[in-house]
Amino acid sequence: GDLLPADGVLIQGNDLKIDESALTGESDHVRKSLDKDPLLLSGTHVMEGSGRMVVTAVGVNSQSGIIFTLLGAAGDDEDDGRDKKG
């Protein structure tokens, strides 16, 4: 159940299965390997296996950071509309 803190590319793995439901909504665990689907995303959880990755993005530059930034921007627009009434 380790949380991935950054986006990255898998460079070594052993029967790695990831829970990506926080980002995709898909409840099935995703098998990751060097040959097929080596991308690991921040905010997801390791459910089985182990691996090493090269970090490609952190913070607001990661996929979860981009999503949170966009959600925050949408919330700010709504707040601005309410503040300007009256």
C-alpha positions in Angstrom: 0.0 0.0 0.0 2.9 2.4 -0.5 1.9 5.8 -2.0 3.9 6.9 -5.0 5.0 10.4 -4.3 6.1 11.3 -7.9 5.5 10.4 -11.6 8.2 8.1 -13.1 9.2 5.4 -15.5 9.7 1.8 -14.2 13.3 0.7 -14.7 13.2 -2.5 -12.6 10.2 -4.4 -11.4 9.1 -7.7 -9.9 5.4 -8.6 -10.3 4.3 -4.9 -9.7 0.6 -4.2 -9.4 -0.6 -0.6 -8.9 -4.0 0.7 -7.7 -4.7 3.7 -10.0 -8.3 4.2 -8.8 -7.5 7.6 -7.3 -6.7 8.9 -10.8 -8.7 6.8 -13.2 -11.6 5.5 -11.1 -10.7 1.9 -12.3 -10.9 -0.5 -9.4 -8.8 -3.3 -10.9 -5.1 -3.3 -10.1 -2.8 -2.5 -13.1 0.2 -4.7 -13.8 3.3 -2.7 -14.7 6.3 -4.0 -16.5 9.3 -2.7 -18.4 7.8 -4.0 -21.7 4.2 -3.0 -21.2 2.9 0.1 -19.4 6.1 1.3 -17.5 4.6 4.6 -16.4 4.0 5.1 -12.7 1.8 8.1 -11.5 1.9 10.0 -8.3 -1.0 9.5 -6.0 -1.4 5.8 -6.9 -0.6 2.9 -4.5 1.6 -0.1 -4.9 -0.5 -3.2 -4.1 1.9 -6.1 -4.9 5.5 -6.5 -5.9 8.4 -4.1 -5.9 10.2 -1.9 -8.3 12.5 1.0 -9.0 11.7 4.1 -11.1 13.3 7.1 -12.6 11.4 10.2 -11.4 10.1 12.4 -14.2 7.8 14.9 -12.4 7.0 16.0 -8.8 4.6 18.4 -7.2 2.5 20.6 -9.4 4.2 19.1 -12.5 3.1 15.5 -11.7 -0.2 14.2 -13.1 -1.9 14.4 -9.7 -0.5 17.9 -9.2 -1.9 19.0 -12.6 -5.3 17.6 -11.6 -5.3 19.4 -8.2 -4.2 22.6 -9.9 -7.1 22.4 -12.4 -9.6 21.6 -9.7 -8.3 24.5 -7.6 -8.6 26.9 -10.6 -12.3 25.7 -11.2 -13.0 26.4 -7.5 -11.5 29.9 -7.7 -13.7 30.8 -10.7 -16.8 29.7 -8.7 -15.7 31.7 -5.7 -15.0 34.8 -7.8 -18.6 34.7 -9.1 -20.0 34.6 -5.7 -17.8 37.4 -4.3 -18.9 39.9 -7.1 -22.6 39.7 -6.3 -24.4 42.7 -5.0 
